[in-house]
Amino acid sequence: MSQLNDLLSSLAGQPTFPGCRCKFRHHLFDEAAPGEDPETVSQRHAQALGLCQHCPALTRCHDWYWSLPPSKRPPGVVAGRVNSPTNERN
């Protein structure tokens, strides 16, 4: 039950921006799944970054992303960048 509460809490903080190109395409933007082939992850993320590049909501998404504390920034492709826990430590 706590995992469900964590998930719902996480989703409650996710914004929705009109015209965003990631809508209904979360599978491209998600972080690597355990055991997922790195080449597959790379290809997914390349597609996601391409969508971000021409997204009308990129500026708002970018501003939202950087307004979050590093520990609250979602992993995967967000605001035209690949976010991973190791990126946030640098």
N, CA, C and O atoms as CSV, one atom per row, in Angstrom:
chain,resi,resn,atom,element,x,y,z
A,1,MET,N,N,0.823,-1.202,0.000
A,1,MET,CA,C,0.000,0.000,0.000
A,1,MET,C,C,0.865,1.262,0.000
A,1,MET,O,O,0.494,2.269,-0.604
A,2,SER,N,N,2.028,1.209,0.683
A,2,SER,CA,C,2.869,2.407,0.716
A,2,SER,C,C,3.435,2.720,-0.671
A,2,SER,O,O,3.631,3.889,-1.001
A,3,GLN,N,N,3.702,1.686,-1.497
A,3,GLN,CA,C,4.183,1.936,-2.852
A,3,GLN,C,C,3.122,2.669,-3.670
A,3,GLN,O,O,3.439,3.580,-4.434
A,4,LEU,N,N,1.875,2.272,-3.507
A,4,LEU,CA,C,0.789,2.945,-4.211
A,4,LEU,C,C,0.691,4.394,-3.759
A,4,LEU,O,O,0.527,5.290,-4.588
A,5,ASN,N,N,0.788,4.631,-2.485
A,5,ASN,CA,C,0.735,6.003,-1.975
A,5,ASN,C,C,1.903,6.827,-2.491
A,5,ASN,O,O,1.732,7.995,-2.838
A,6,ASP,N,N,3.096,6.228,-2.546
A,6,ASP,CA,C,4.261,6.928,-3.091
A,6,ASP,C,C,4.044,7.291,-4.554
A,6,ASP,O,O,4.366,8.399,-4.981
A,7,LEU,N,N,3.493,6.349,-5.322
A,7,LEU,CA,C,3.236,6.595,-6.738
A,7,LEU,C,C,2.203,7.707,-6.918
A,7,LEU,O,O,2.408,8.620,-7.718
A,8,LEU,N,N,1.121,7.634,-6.194
A,8,LEU,CA,C,0.076,8.660,-6.308
A,8,LEU,C,C,0.588,10.020,-5.883
A,8,LEU,O,O,0.244,11.036,-6.489
A,9,SER,N,N,1.392,10.046,-4.865
A,9,SER,CA,C,1.973,11.299,-4.407
A,9,SER,C,C,2.904,11.879,-5.466
A,9,SER,O,O,2.908,13.086,-5.709
A,10,SER,N,N,3.681,11.021,-6.085
A,10,SER,CA,C,4.592,11.446,-7.143
A,10,SER,C,C,3.831,12.007,-8.336
A,10,SER,O,O,4.192,13.056,-8.870
A,11,LEU,N,N,2.794,11.321,-8.748
A,11,LEU,CA,C,2.010,11.761,-9.907
A,11,LEU,C,C,1.276,13.060,-9.639
A,11,LEU,O,O,1.063,13.853,-10.555
A,12,ALA,N,N,0.891,13.282,-8.409
A,12,ALA,CA,C,0.167,14.504,-8.069
A,12,ALA,C,C,1.023,15.738,-8.323
A,12,ALA,O,O,0.489,16.814,-8.594
A,13,GLY,N,N,2.347,15.597,-8.240
A,13,GLY,CA,C,3.235,16.727,-8.450
A,13,GLY,C,C,3.653,16.933,-9.885
A,13,GLY,O,O,4.354,17.902,-10.179
A,14,GLN,N,N,3.252,16.065,-10.788
A,14,GLN,CA,C,3.643,16.172,-12.187
A,14,GLN,C,C,2.720,17.157,-12.906
A,14,GLN,O,O,1.499,17.008,-12.870
A,15,PRO,N,N,3.301,18.146,-13.547
A,15,PRO,CA,C,2.463,19.117,-14.253
A,15,PRO,C,C,1.979,18.561,-15.593
A,15,PRO,O,O,2.539,17.601,-16.123
A,16,THR,N,N,0.963,19.163,-16.111
A,16,THR,CA,C,0.531,18.874,-17.478
A,16,THR,C,C,0.540,20.209,-18.218
A,16,THR,O,O,-0.095,21.175,-17.795
A,17,PHE,N,N,1.253,20.243,-19.304
A,17,PHE,CA,C,1.368,21.471,-20.079
A,17,PHE,C,C,0.630,21.292,-21.396
A,17,PHE,O,O,0.831,20.290,-22.083
A,18,PRO,N,N,-0.223,22.249,-21.762
A,18,PRO,CA,C,-0.925,22.151,-23.041
A,18,PRO,C,C,0.058,22.020,-24.193
A,18,PRO,O,O,1.039,22.758,-24.279
A,19,GLY,N,N,-0.221,21.074,-25.072
A,19,GLY,CA,C,0.596,20.877,-26.258
A,19,GLY,C,C,1.854,20.061,-26.042
A,19,GLY,O,O,2.642,19.886,-26.971
A,20,CYS,N,N,2.059,19.553,-24.826
A,20,CYS,CA,C,3.305,18.814,-24.573
A,20,CYS,C,C,3.357,17.552,-25.436
A,20,CYS,O,O,2.352,16.863,-25.613
A,21,ARG,N,N,4.523,17.270,-25.960
A,21,ARG,CA,C,4.697,16.140,-26.870
A,21,ARG,C,C,4.930,14.811,-26.156
A,21,ARG,O,O,4.939,13.754,-26.787
A,22,CYS,N,N,5.117,14.869,-24.849
A,22,CYS,CA,C,5.358,13.630,-24.095
A,22,CYS,C,C,4.054,12.942,-23.690
A,22,CYS,O,O,4.064,11.775,-23.298
A,23,LYS,N,N,2.960,13.645,-23.782
A,23,LYS,CA,C,1.680,13.084,-23.341
A,23,LYS,C,C,1.382,11.771,-24.077
A,23,LYS,O,O,1.431,11.697,-25.305
A,24,PHE,N,N,1.077,10.758,-23.296
A,24,PHE,CA,C,0.775,9.401,-23.773
A,24,PHE,C,C,1.988,8.685,-24.370
A,24,PHE,O,O,1.839,7.661,-25.037
A,25,ARG,N,N,3.183,9.219,-24.132
A,25,ARG,CA,C,4.404,8.593,-24.659
A,25,ARG,C,C,5.422,8.353,-23.541
A,25,ARG,O,O,6.627,8.328,-23.793
A,26,HIS,N,N,4.947,8.182,-22.326
A,26,HIS,CA,C,5.846,8.055,-21.186
A,26,HIS,C,C,6.873,6.951,-21.371
A,26,HIS,O,O,7.975,7.039,-20.830
A,27,HIS,N,N,6.532,5.913,-22.128
A,27,HIS,CA,C,7.461,4.798,-22.330
A,27,HIS,C,C,8.772,5.245,-22.966
A,27,HIS,O,O,9.806,4.611,-22.753
A,28,LEU,N,N,8.747,6.314,-23.735
A,28,LEU,CA,C,9.971,6.821,-24.338
A,28,LEU,C,C,10.818,7.599,-23.332
A,28,LEU,O,O,12.045,7.628,-23.435
A,29,PHE,N,N,10.165,8.218,-22.373
A,29,PHE,CA,C,10.811,9.145,-21.449
A,29,PHE,C,C,11.256,8.492,-20.146
A,29,PHE,O,O,12.076,9.057,-19.422
A,30,ASP,N,N,10.732,7.322,-19.843
A,30,ASP,CA,C,11.035,6.654,-18.578
A,30,ASP,C,C,12.511,6.315,-18.455
A,30,ASP,O,O,13.213,6.130,-19.450
A,31,GLU,N,N,12.965,6.239,-17.210
A,31,GLU,CA,C,14.339,5.806,-16.962
A,31,GLU,C,C,14.482,4.342,-17.365
A,31,GLU,O,O,13.487,3.661,-17.613
A,32,ALA,N,N,15.695,3.871,-17.429
A,32,ALA,CA,C,15.958,2.476,-17.792
A,32,ALA,C,C,15.326,1.536,-16.772
A,32,ALA,O,O,15.447,1.737,-15.563
A,33,ALA,N,N,14.666,0.531,-17.267
A,33,ALA,CA,C,14.101,-0.503,-16.402
A,33,ALA,C,C,15.210,-1.466,-16.004
A,33,ALA,O,O,16.169,-1.640,-16.756
A,34,PRO,N,N,15.101,-2.090,-14.847
A,34,PRO,CA,C,16.124,-3.064,-14.456
A,34,PRO,C,C,16.301,-4.131,-15.535
A,34,PRO,O,O,15.330,-4.759,-15.959
A,35,GLY,N,N,17.523,-4.330,-15.970
A,35,GLY,CA,C,17.823,-5.341,-16.978
A,35,GLY,C,C,17.539,-4.919,-18.404
A,35,GLY,O,O,17.772,-5.697,-19.329
A,36,GLU,N,N,17.038,-3.700,-18.609
A,36,GLU,CA,C,16.746,-3.246,-19.970
A,36,GLU,C,C,18.047,-3.035,-20.740
A,36,GLU,O,O,19.015,-2.491,-20.208
A,37,ASP,N,N,18.059,-3.464,-21.974
A,37,ASP,CA,C,19.234,-3.338,-22.833
A,37,ASP,C,C,19.611,-1.861,-22.980
A,37,ASP,O,O,18.756,-1.051,-23.338
A,38,PRO,N,N,20.854,-1.494,-22.716
A,38,PRO,CA,C,21.276,-0.095,-22.823
A,38,PRO,C,C,21.036,0.513,-24.205
A,38,PRO,O,O,20.740,1.703,-24.311
A,39,GLU,N,N,21.158,-0.279,-25.246
A,39,GLU,CA,C,20.902,0.231,-26.601
A,39,GLU,C,C,19.431,0.607,-26.762
A,39,GLU,O,O,19.111,1.613,-27.395
A,40,THR,N,N,18.551,-0.190,-26.199
A,40,THR,CA,C,17.114,0.116,-26.242
A,40,THR,C,C,16.824,1.415,-25.493
A,40,THR,O,O,16.060,2.257,-25.966
A,41,VAL,N,N,17.432,1.566,-24.333
A,41,VAL,CA,C,17.258,2.795,-23.544
A,41,VAL,C,C,17.757,3.991,-24.344
A,41,VAL,O,O,17.088,5.022,-24.408
A,42,SER,N,N,18.908,3.858,-24.940
A,42,SER,CA,C,19.486,4.934,-25.730
A,42,SER,C,C,18.569,5.335,-26.889
A,42,SER,O,O,18.374,6.523,-27.147
A,43,GLN,N,N,18.016,4.359,-27.575
A,43,GLN,CA,C,17.109,4.645,-28.691
A,43,GLN,C,C,15.828,5.324,-28.212
A,43,GLN,O,O,15.358,6.276,-28.834
A,44,ARG,N,N,15.259,4.831,-27.095
A,44,ARG,CA,C,14.043,5.457,-26.542
A,44,ARG,C,C,14.312,6.908,-26.180
A,44,ARG,O,O,13.550,7.812,-26.524
A,45,HIS,N,N,15.425,7.104,-25.474
A,45,HIS,CA,C,15.739,8.454,-25.017
A,45,HIS,C,C,16.056,9.387,-26.185
A,45,HIS,O,O,15.741,10.575,-26.117
A,46,ALA,N,N,16.662,8.887,-27.236
A,46,ALA,CA,C,16.908,9.715,-28.421
A,46,ALA,C,C,15.584,10.174,-29.032
A,46,ALA,O,O,15.455,11.326,-29.447
A,47,GLN,N,N,14.604,9.276,-29.086
A,47,GLN,CA,C,13.279,9.659,-29.598
A,47,GLN,C,C,12.645,10.705,-28.695
A,47,GLN,O,O,12.069,11.682,-29.172
A,48,ALA,N,N,12.755,10.495,-27.389
A,48,ALA,CA,C,12.171,11.441,-26.433
A,48,ALA,C,C,12.827,12.812,-26.550
A,48,ALA,O,O,12.142,13.834,-26.553
A,49,LEU,N,N,14.148,12.832,-26.646
A,49,LEU,CA,C,14.851,14.109,-26.777
A,49,LEU,C,C,14.462,14.827,-28.060
A,49,LEU,O,O,14.372,16.055,-28.082
A,50,GLY,N,N,14.230,14.076,-29.126
A,50,GLY,CA,C,13.761,14.674,-30.374
A,50,GLY,C,C,12.390,15.311,-30.219
A,50,GLY,O,O,12.134,16.383,-30.768
A,51,LEU,N,N,11.512,14.660,-29.478
A,51,LEU,CA,C,10.193,15.236,-29.217
A,51,LEU,C,C,10.314,16.500,-28.373
A,51,LEU,O,O,9.628,17.490,-28.629
A,52,CYS,N,N,11.187,16.465,-27.366
A,52,CYS,CA,C,11.387,17.644,-26.512
A,52,CYS,C,C,11.896,18.836,-27.323
A,52,CYS,O,O,11.475,19.973,-27.110
A,53,GLN,N,N,12.796,18.560,-28.242
A,53,GLN,CA,C,13.440,19.627,-29.000
A,53,GLN,C,C,12.427,20.540,-29.698
A,53,GLN,O,O,12.663,21.741,-29.835
A,54,HIS,N,N,11.314,19.976,-30.133
A,54,HIS,CA,C,10.315,20.760,-30.867
A,54,HIS,C,C,9.014,20.922,-30.084
A,54,HIS,O,O,7.972,21.229,-30.663
A,55,CYS,N,N,9.073,20.717,-28.788
A,55,CYS,CA,C,7.863,20.764,-27.966
A,55,CYS,C,C,7.496,22.203,-27.612
A,55,CYS,O,O,8.351,22.966,-27.164
A,56,PRO,N,N,6.231,22.580,-27.808
A,56,PRO,CA,C,5.817,23.935,-27.458
A,56,PRO,C,C,5.818,24.192,-25.949
A,56,PRO,O,O,5.750,25.344,-25.521
A,57,ALA,N,N,5.894,23.148,-25.154
A,57,ALA,CA,C,5.882,23.304,-23.696
A,57,ALA,C,C,7.275,23.219,-23.081
A,57,ALA,O,O,7.402,23.202,-21.857
A,58,LEU,N,N,8.322,23.166,-23.902
A,58,LEU,CA,C,9.667,22.937,-23.382
A,58,LEU,C,C,10.087,23.990,-22.357
A,58,LEU,O,O,10.644,23.639,-21.318
A,59,THR,N,N,9.839,25.239,-22.619
A,59,THR,CA,C,10.254,26.301,-21.690
A,59,THR,C,C,9.561,26.138,-20.340
A,59,THR,O,O,10.207,26.243,-19.297
A,60,ARG,N,N,8.267,25.883,-20.350
A,60,ARG,CA,C,7.534,25.696,-19.081
A,60,ARG,C,C,8.015,24.445,-18.360
A,60,ARG,O,O,8.151,24.440,-17.137
A,61,CYS,N,N,8.271,23.390,-19.117
A,61,CYS,CA,C,8.759,22.144,-18.535
A,61,CYS,C,C,10.141,22.364,-17.913
A,61,CYS,O,O,10.405,21.919,-16.796
A,62,HIS,N,N,11.001,23.042,-18.631
A,62,HIS,CA,C,12.344,23.356,-18.148
A,62,HIS,C,C,12.269,24.156,-16.842
A,62,HIS,O,O,12.957,23.839,-15.872
A,63,ASP,N,N,11.438,25.181,-16.830
A,63,ASP,CA,C,11.293,26.003,-15.624
A,63,ASP,C,C,10.781,25.178,-14.454
A,63,ASP,O,O,11.260,25.328,-13.330
A,64,TRP,N,N,9.807,24.305,-14.712
A,64,TRP,CA,C,9.275,23.430,-13.654
A,64,TRP,C,C,10.370,22.504,-13.135
A,64,TRP,O,O,10.551,22.370,-11.924
A,65,TYR,N,N,11.097,21.867,-14.045
A,65,TYR,CA,C,12.143,20.925,-13.668
A,65,TYR,C,C,13.163,21.584,-12.747
A,65,TYR,O,O,13.497,21.036,-11.696
A,66,TRP,N,N,13.656,22.746,-13.132
A,66,TRP,CA,C,14.690,23.407,-12.341
A,66,TRP,C,C,14.143,24.031,-11.066
A,66,TRP,O,O,14.922,24.408,-10.191
A,67,SER,N,N,12.830,24.149,-10.936
A,67,SER,CA,C,12.244,24.664,-9.685
A,67,SER,C,C,12.204,23.589,-8.599
A,67,SER,O,O,12.030,23.898,-7.420
A,68,LEU,N,N,12.365,22.335,-8.999
A,68,LEU,CA,C,12.322,21.229,-8.047
A,68,LEU,C,C,13.668,21.043,-7.359
A,68,LEU,O,O,14.713,21.271,-7.968
A,69,PRO,N,N,13.651,20.627,-6.085
A,69,PRO,CA,C,14.924,20.248,-5.469
A,69,PRO,C,C,15.471,19.020,-6.195
A,69,PRO,O,O,14.690,18.192,-6.664
A,70,PRO,N,N,16.783,18.885,-6.298
A,70,PRO,CA,C,17.360,17.752,-7.030
A,70,PRO,C,C,16.783,16.396,-6.629
A,70,PRO,O,O,16.616,15.527,-7.485
A,71,SER,N,N,16.485,16.204,-5.386
A,71,SER,CA,C,15.960,14.908,-4.933
A,71,SER,C,C,14.548,14.635,-5.435
A,71,SER,O,O,14.089,13.494,-5.383
A,72,LYS,N,N,13.856,15.654,-5.919
A,72,LYS,CA,C,12.475,15.497,-6.403
A,72,LYS,C,C,12.368,15.493,-7.923
A,72,LYS,O,O,11.279,15.318,-8.470
A,73,ARG,N,N,13.483,15.682,-8.600
A,73,ARG,CA,C,13.460,15.702,-10.061
A,73,ARG,C,C,13.280,14.286,-10.583
A,73,ARG,O,O,14.010,13.380,-10.181
A,74,PRO,N,N,12.314,14.085,-11.477
A,74,PRO,CA,C,12.042,12.736,-11.969
A,74,PRO,C,C,13.169,12.218,-12.863
A,74,PRO,O,O,13.793,12.984,-13.598
A,75,PRO,N,N,13.419,10.921,-12.790
A,75,PRO,CA,C,14.441,10.325,-13.650
A,75,PRO,C,C,13.912,10.097,-15.065
A,75,PRO,O,O,12.703,10.103,-15.299
A,76,GLY,N,N,14.825,9.901,-15.991
A,76,GLY,CA,C,14.457,9.693,-17.385
A,76,GLY,C,C,14.650,10.983,-18.153
A,76,GLY,O,O,15.403,11.859,-17.727
A,77,VAL,N,N,13.977,11.104,-19.277
A,77,VAL,CA,C,14.075,12.315,-20.087
A,77,VAL,C,C,13.031,13.305,-19.598
A,77,VAL,O,O,11.834,13.019,-19.578
A,78,VAL,N,N,13.516,14.479,-19.203
A,78,VAL,CA,C,12.642,15.541,-18.701
A,78,VAL,C,C,13.205,16.873,-19.176
A,78,VAL,O,O,14.399,17.135,-19.032
A,79,ALA,N,N,12.358,17.698,-19.732
A,79,ALA,CA,C,12.742,19.056,-20.134
A,79,ALA,C,C,13.935,19.072,-21.090
A,79,ALA,O,O,14.794,19.951,-21.011
A,80,GLY,N,N,13.978,18.105,-21.980
A,80,GLY,CA,C,15.021,18.079,-22.988
A,80,GLY,C,C,16.371,17.591,-22.509
A,80,GLY,O,O,17.392,17.856,-23.143
A,81,ARG,N,N,16.383,16.880,-21.395
A,81,ARG,CA,C,17.644,16.336,-20.879
A,81,ARG,C,C,17.388,14.976,-20.262
A,81,ARG,O,O,16.266,14.658,-19.867
A,82,VAL,N,N,18.437,14.181,-20.184
A,82,VAL,CA,C,18.336,12.878,-19.527
A,82,VAL,C,C,18.760,13.068,-18.082
A,82,VAL,O,O,19.893,13.457,-17.796
A,83,ASN,N,N,17.839,12.788,-17.179
A,83,ASN,CA,C,18.103,12.939,-15.761
A,83,ASN,C,C,18.313,11.569,-15.134
A,83,ASN,O,O,17.502,10.659,-15.307
A,84,SER,N,N,19.397,11.440,-14.415
A,84,SER,CA,C,19.633,10.225,-13.642
A,84,SER,C,C,20.186,10.659,-12.294
A,84,SER,O,O,20.715,11.765,-12.180
A,85,PRO,N,N,20.080,9.826,-11.277
A,85,PRO,CA,C,20.593,10.190,-9.955
A,85,PRO,C,C,22.067,10.607,-9.996
A,85,PRO,O,O,22.474,11.472,-9.221
A,86,THR,N,N,22.865,10.021,-10.872
A,86,THR,CA,C,24.279,10.402,-10.938
A,86,THR,C,C,24.452,11.807,-11.499
A,86,THR,O,O,25.397,12.501,-11.123
A,87,ASN,N,N,23.561,12.248,-12.393
A,87,ASN,CA,C,23.625,13.612,-12.912
A,87,ASN,C,C,23.418,14.627,-11.791
A,87,ASN,O,O,24.065,15.674,-11.762
A,88,GLU,N,N,22.521,14.310,-10.882
A,88,GLU,CA,C,22.157,15.263,-9.840
A,88,GLU,C,C,23.235,15.411,-8.776
A,88,GLU,O,O,23.241,16.394,-8.036
A,89,ARG,N,N,24.144,14.449,-8.689
A,89,ARG,CA,C,25.204,14.547,-7.694
A,89,ARG,C,C,26.351,15.425,-8.168
A,89,ARG,O,O,27.182,15.859,-7.370
A,90,ASN,N,N,26.392,15.682,-9.461
A,90,ASN,CA,C,27.510,16.477,-10.016
A,90,ASN,C,C,27.262,17.950,-9.854
A,90,ASN,O,O,28.092,18.764,-10.260
